[in-house]
Amino acid sequence: MAADFKRRFWICLVITIPILVLSPLIQEFLNLADTLAFAGDKYILWAFSTAVFIYGGFPFLKGFLNEAKSKSPGMMTLIALAVGVAYIYSSAVVFGLSGKFFFWELATLIDVMLLGHWLEMKSVMGASSALEELARLMPSQAHKVISGSKTRDVPLDELSAEDRVLVKPGEKVPADGNVVEGQSSVNEAMLTGESSPVAKNKGSQVIGGSVNGEGSLTVEIHKTGSESYLSQMTELVKQAQASKSRSQNLADRAAFWLTLIAIGSGTLTLVLWLTVFDQGFVFSLERMVTVMVITCPHALGLAVPLVVAVSTVLSAMNGLLIKDRNNFEKARRIQAVLFDKTGTLTKGEFGVTDIVVLSNMERDRLLKYAASVESHSQHPIANGISTAAKSTFPVKSFKSIPGKGAEGKIEGKDIKAGTRKR
C-alpha cells in the first residue's frame, strides 16, 4: 500500500501542475489570465482534473464505500465528500452551469491526502521491519539428532516437540527447549535484553533465536511455531501495528463530526442563500460547495500520519519495541524510569576497565597474555579482553573450558584465563 500511495501521489502531483496553470483563479492571482488563457482550455483543465479525481481519489472513494457499509463515517468519507462535490460541481460548470471551477482545490486536496496516507503506510512498513528483524533471529536449518551422534540438517518447520537438535558453537538455537547434554554460554541479548551471556548446562532452558557461545549443546525441543517465545514476541509487534493510538482515534472521531458538520453547514448555506437572502440556485449552490470543500481538514489528514511516521522511525532507530501505541503516547508523562539490572544501561559490549597485578609482571604484559588466550575463544567476554590488547602472543595447545574459561601455552608457560570456579 505504501508503494501504491507513493506512485499515486507523484503522478497526481505532476498532473496538478497544469491544473494550477489552467485554473482561472490562479491565473488572476498571478495576473497571467491574458497570457495563459486560450479557447477550450476549460476542457483540458477538466480532463486533467478527471484524471486526478479518478486515479488519485480512488483510495478515498473506496474507503468511503467501506465506511458507508460499516456505518462509521470518518476521514475517508470527509475526503470523498469534499472532492466528490468539488468535481461534480466543477464539471457541471465546464458543461454549461454558471459558476466557478474548484479543480485546483480538488487536485491539491487529493495530493495532500495521498502524501499523508503514504507517510502513514511508510510508518507501518517501518514497523514491519521489526518483524523482519525478529524473523532473522531464527536460523534456516537445524541439526536434528537422528541416532546417537548422527545428525541431519532439516528445515525448522520439520521440527516437533521432543526432537533433539545439536547446536554448535556460534550457531543460533533453532527452537525453545532444554539442554540435555553439553555446557556453554548463550547470548540472549536480542531477546531478553540480558547483556551478559547466560551459562547453560544440563537442564537449562534455551530460547529459539539466542546465540550459542563456545560449547556444543544438545537441546530437546519443547515449543515450536506459534508457541515459541519469539513467535509470541512477533505477535505482540503485529498487535501493536494493528492498534491505533489515541491521537489516531481522536482524528477519526474528529473526522466523523466534521463530516456531519460539512453536510449540515453545506445544506444550511444552500437553504439560507435561497430563502433568507433570496439568491438564485446557482449562486447558492456555489456557496454550498465552497463551504463543503473548505470544511475538509487538509492539516488533519497530514499531521496525524506524519506524527505516527516520525515517532515510529525514531523508536526503531533507538531500538524501542512498541507493544501498545496508547502507552507509547502516555510515555511523555514519565518522570522517572527504574531499571532492574545494570546491563540494561550498557551497550552490551564487554571491555577491560581495570587490571589488577598480583605479581611483579607488567600490566600490559599481563593483558597481552590474557588477550592471547582469549583471542581463540568465541565468548563475548573473551572478545572484550582480546580487543583491549594492542598485540598478542602465539598460542599453542589452546583448550576452551565451557562455563569457566580457556587455557593455552605461551612461551612455554601454561596460561589460564577465566573464572575462579573449579
C-alpha positions in Angstrom: 0.0 0.0 0.0 2.9 2.4 0.7 4.2 1.9 -2.8 0.7 2.4 -4.3 0.1 5.7 -2.4 3.6 6.9 -3.3 3.0 6.2 -7.0 -0.4 7.9 -7.0 1.0 10.9 -5.1 3.8 11.6 -7.6 1.7 11.0 -10.7 -1.1 13.3 -9.3 1.4 15.9 -8.2 2.8 16.1 -11.8 -0.7 16.4 -13.2 -1.6 19.1 -10.7 0.9 21.5 -12.2 -1.1 22.0 -15.5 -4.3 22.1 -13.4 -2.9 25.1 -11.4 -1.7 26.8 -14.6 -5.1 26.4 -16.3 -7.2 27.4 -13.2 -8.7 30.9 -13.7 -8.4 31.9 -10.1 -4.6 31.1 -10.1 -4.2 33.0 -13.4 -6.0 36.0 -11.9 -3.9 35.9 -8.7 -0.7 35.9 -10.8 -2.0 38.5 -13.3 -1.4 36.0 -16.1 -5.0 35.5 -17.3 -4.5 37.1 -20.7 -1.3 35.2 -21.2 -2.3 31.7 -20.2 -6.0 31.6 -21.1 -7.0 30.2 -24.5 -10.1 28.8 -26.3 -11.0 25.3 -25.0 -8.7 25.5 -22.0 -11.5 24.6 -19.6 -11.9 21.2 -21.3 -8.2 20.4 -20.9 -8.5 21.5 -17.3 -11.5 19.2 -16.8 -9.6 16.3 -18.5 -6.5 16.7 -16.1 -8.8 17.1 -13.1 -10.8 14.0 -14.1 -7.5 12.0 -14.2 -6.6 13.2 -10.7 -10.1 12.6 -9.3 -10.3 9.0 -10.7 -6.7 7.9 -10.2 -5.7 9.8 -7.1 -9.2 9.8 -5.5 -9.8 6.1 -5.9 -8.4 5.0 -2.5 -10.6 7.6 -0.8 -13.7 6.8 -2.8 -13.2 3.1 -2.0 -12.6 3.9 1.7 -15.9 6.0 1.7 -17.8 2.9 0.4 -16.3 0.8 3.1 -17.1 3.3 5.8 -20.6 3.6 4.4 -21.1 -0.2 4.6 -19.9 -0.2 8.2 -22.0 2.9 9.0 -19.0 4.6 10.6 -18.1 7.7 8.6 -14.6 9.0 9.1 -11.7 10.6 7.3 -12.4 8.8 4.1 -16.0 9.9 4.0 -14.9 13.5 4.6 -12.3 13.5 1.9 -14.6 11.7 -0.6 -17.4 14.2 0.1 -15.1 17.2 -0.4 -13.5 16.0 -3.7 -16.8 14.5 -5.0 -18.8 17.7 -4.5 -15.9 19.8 -6.0 -15.6 17.6 -9.0 -19.3 17.2 -9.8 -20.0 20.9 -9.4 -16.9 22.0 -11.4 -17.7 19.5 -14.2 -21.2 20.9 -14.4 -19.7 24.4 -14.7 -17.5 23.2 -17.6 -20.5 21.9 -19.5 -22.8 24.9 -19.1 -23.7 25.6 -15.4 -22.9 29.2 -14.3 -20.3 29.2 -11.6 -16.6 28.9 -10.8 -14.2 26.0 -11.0 -12.9 24.1 -7.9 -10.5 21.9 -9.8 -7.3 23.2 -8.3 -8.7 22.8 -4.8 -9.7 19.2 -5.6 -6.3 18.3 -7.0 -4.3 19.8 -4.1 -6.6 18.2 -1.6 -6.0 14.8 -3.1 -2.3 15.4 -3.3 -2.1 16.3 0.4 -4.2 13.3 1.4 -2.2 10.9 -0.7 1.0 12.3 0.9 -0.4 11.8 4.4 -1.5 8.3 3.7 1.8 7.4 2.0 3.6 8.6 5.1 1.3 6.6 7.3 1.8 3.4 5.3 5.5 4.0 5.2 5.5 4.1 9.0 3.6 0.8 9.1 6.2 -0.6 6.8 8.9 0.7 9.1 7.3 -1.1 12.0 7.0 -4.2 9.9 10.8 -4.2 9.6 10.8 -5.0 13.3 9.0 -8.2 12.4 11.6 -8.9 9.7 14.4 -8.4 12.2 12.8 -10.8 14.6 12.4 -13.4 11.8 16.1 -13.1 11.0 16.9 -14.2 14.5 16.0 -17.8 13.7 18.3 -20.0 11.7 17.1 -21.5 8.4 18.0 -25.1 9.4 18.7 -27.2 12.4 21.0 -30.2 13.1 18.4 -32.8 14.1 19.9 -35.7 16.1 18.8 -38.9 14.3 20.5 -41.6 16.4 23.5 -41.4 18.8 25.8 -38.7 17.5 24.4 -38.7 13.9 22.6 -35.5 12.8 20.7 -34.4 9.7 20.1 -30.9 8.6 16.3 -30.2 8.4 14.2 -27.0 7.9 12.7 -25.6 11.1 9.1 -26.4 10.1 10.0 -30.1 10.3 10.9 -29.9 13.9 8.4 -31.0 16.6 8.3 -31.4 20.4 10.7 -33.9 21.9 13.0 -33.8 18.9 16.7 -33.3 19.8 19.0 -30.9 17.9 22.7 -30.2 18.1 23.7 -26.5 18.5 27.3 -26.0 17.6 29.5 -23.1 18.9 28.5 -19.7 17.4 25.2 -21.1 16.0 21.6 -19.9 16.8 19.3 -22.1 18.9 16.6 -23.3 16.4 13.7 -23.6 19.0 12.8 -23.3 22.6 13.8 -26.3 24.7 16.0 -27.7 27.5 19.7 -28.7 27.4 20.1 -32.4 27.7 23.9 -32.5 27.0 26.8 -30.1 27.0 27.9 -26.9 28.6 28.1 -23.4 27.1 27.1 -19.8 27.5 24.3 -18.3 25.4 23.8 -14.7 24.3 20.1 -13.8 24.8 20.6 -10.0 24.4 18.4 -9.7 21.3 15.5 -11.5 23.0 15.6 -10.6 26.7 17.9 -7.6 26.9 20.3 -9.5 29.1 23.7 -8.2 28.1 25.8 -10.9 29.8 26.0 -14.4 28.3 23.9 -16.8 30.3 25.7 -20.1 31.4 23.8 -23.2 30.2 24.3 -26.8 31.2 22.1 -29.9 31.5 18.6 -29.0 32.5 18.9 -25.3 31.5 16.2 -23.7 29.3 17.2 -22.1 26.0 15.2 -19.7 23.7 15.0 -20.1 20.0 17.0 -17.3 18.3 19.6 -16.9 21.0 23.2 -17.4 20.0 25.3 -20.2 21.4 28.7 -19.4 22.7 31.9 -21.6 22.9 30.5 -25.0 23.7 28.2 -27.5 21.9 24.7 -28.2 23.2 22.2 -30.9 22.6 18.7 -29.4 23.1 15.4 -31.3 23.5 12.7 -29.1 21.8 9.6 -28.3 23.9 8.0 -25.5 21.9 7.8 -24.8 18.2 5.8 -22.5 15.9 3.3 -20.1 17.5 4.1 -21.5 21.0 7.7 -20.3 20.9 8.9 -17.2 22.8 10.0 -15.5 19.5 6.6 -16.1 17.9 4.8 -14.6 20.8 7.1 -11.5 20.6 6.3 -11.3 16.9 2.5 -11.5 17.7 2.9 -8.6 20.1 4.5 -6.5 17.4 1.7 -7.3 15.0 -0.9 -6.3 17.6 0.9 -3.0 18.1 0.9 -2.3 14.4 -2.8 -3.1 14.1 -3.7 -0.9 17.1 -4.4 2.8 16.7 -3.0 5.4 19.0 -5.2 7.8 21.0 -4.3 10.6 18.5 -5.5 8.5 15.6 -8.7 7.6 17.3 -9.2 11.3 18.1 -8.6 12.2 14.5 -11.2 9.6 13.4 -13.7 11.0 15.8 -13.0 14.5 14.7 -13.4 13.4 11.0 -16.8 11.8 11.9 -18.1 15.0 13.4 -16.6 17.2 10.7 -18.4 15.0 8.1 -21.7 15.8 9.8 -20.7 19.5 10.1 -19.7 19.6 6.5 -23.0 18.1 5.3 -25.1 20.2 7.8 -23.3 23.5 7.1 -23.4 23.0 3.3 -27.1 22.3 3.4 -27.7 25.2 5.7 -25.7 27.5 3.5 -27.8 26.5 0.4 -31.1 26.9 2.3 -30.1 30.3 3.8 -28.9 31.8 0.5 -32.1 30.6 -1.3 -34.6 31.7 1.3 -33.3 34.3 3.7 -31.0 36.1 1.2 -33.2 35.4 -1.8 -30.4 34.5 -4.2 -30.6 32.2 -7.2 -29.9 28.5 -7.1 -26.6 28.7 -9.0 -25.3 31.4 -6.6 -26.4 29.4 -3.6 -25.0 26.1 -4.9 -21.6 27.7 -5.4 -21.6 28.9 -1.8 -22.6 25.4 -0.6 -19.8 23.8 -2.5 -17.3 26.3 -1.2 -18.3 25.6 2.4 -18.2 21.8 2.0 -14.7 21.9 0.3 -13.3 24.2 3.0 -14.6 22.0 5.8 -12.3 19.1 4.8 -9.3 19.5 7.0 -6.1 19.2 4.9 -3.9 19.5 8.1 -5.7 16.7 9.9 -5.1 14.3 7.1 -1.4 15.1 7.0 -0.4 15.9 10.6 -1.6 12.7 12.3 0.1 10.3 9.8 3.2 12.4 9.9 3.4 12.2 13.7 2.9 8.4 13.6 5.6 8.1 10.9 8.2 10.2 12.8 7.6 8.6 16.2 7.8 5.1 14.7 11.0 5.8 12.8 12.7 7.4 15.8 11.6 4.5 18.0 13.1 2.0 15.6 16.3 3.9 15.4 16.7 3.8 19.1 15.8 0.1 19.4 12.3 0.5 21.1 9.8 -2.3 20.6 6.4 -0.6 20.9 3.8 -3.1 22.2 1.0 -0.6 22.7 0.7 2.8 21.0 -1.5 4.2 23.6 1.1 3.5 26.3 3.7 4.9 24.0 1.8 8.2 23.8 1.5 8.2 27.7 5.3 7.9 27.9 5.5 11.7 27.6 4.3 12.0 31.2 7.1 9.7 32.6 9.1 11.4 35.3 11.3 8.5 36.5 12.5 5.2 35.0 13.5 2.2 37.1 15.9 -0.4 35.7 16.1 -3.9 37.1 19.7 -4.5 36.1 22.8 -2.6 35.2 23.1 -4.5 32.0 20.1 -2.6 30.6 22.1 0.7 30.8 25.1 -0.6 28.8 25.9 -1.1 25.2 26.0 -4.9 25.7 29.7 -4.9 24.7 32.4 -6.1 27.1 35.7 -4.4 27.6 38.6 -4.1 30.1 38.1 -1.4 32.8 40.8 -2.4 35.4 43.9 -4.5 35.5 45.0 -5.8 38.9 48.5 -7.3 39.1 49.3 -9.6 42.0 53.0 -10.2 41.0 55.9 -8.2 39.5 54.5 -8.7 36.0 53.8 -5.5 33.9 50.2 -4.6 33.4 50.5 -4.6 29.6 52.2 -7.9 29.5 49.5 -9.5 31.8 46.8 -8.1 29.5 48.7 -9.5 26.4 48.9 -13.0 28.0 45.2 -13.0 28.7 44.2 -11.5 25.3 46.4 -14.1 23.5 44.5 -17.0 25.0 41.1 -15.3 24.7 41.6 -14.4 21.1 41.0 -18.1 20.3 37.6 -18.1 22.1 34.2 -17.1 20.8 32.9 -16.0 24.2 31.8 -12.3 24.3 33.9 -11.5 27.4 36.9 -13.1 25.7 36.3 -10.9 22.7 36.3 -7.8 25.0 39.6 -8.8 26.5 41.3 -9.6 23.2 40.1 -6.3 21.7 41.7 -4.4 24.6 45.2 -5.6 23.9 47.3 -4.0 21.1 49.0 -7.2 20.2 49.0 -10.9 21.1 51.4 -13.9 21.5 51.3 -17.1 19.5 49.3 -19.7 21.5 49.8 -23.5 21.4 47.6 -26.3 22.8 44.5 -24.0 23.1 41.6 -25.5 25.0 38.2 -24.0 25.7 36.6 -24.9 29.1 32.8 -24.2 28.7 31.4 -22.2 31.6 34.9 -21.5 33.1 37.3 -20.0 30.5 40.2 -21.1 28.3 43.9 -22.1 28.5 46.9 -22.5 26.3 50.7 -22.5 26.2 52.5 -19.2 25.6 56.4 -19.1 25.5 56.4 -22.4 27.3 54.1 -21.2 30.1 50.6 -22.6 31.0 48.3 -19.6 30.8 44.7 -19.9 32.1 42.0 -17.2 31.6 38.6 -17.5 33.2 36.7 -17.5 36.4 37.7 -18.9 39.8 35.1 -21.7 39.6 36.7 -25.2 39.8 
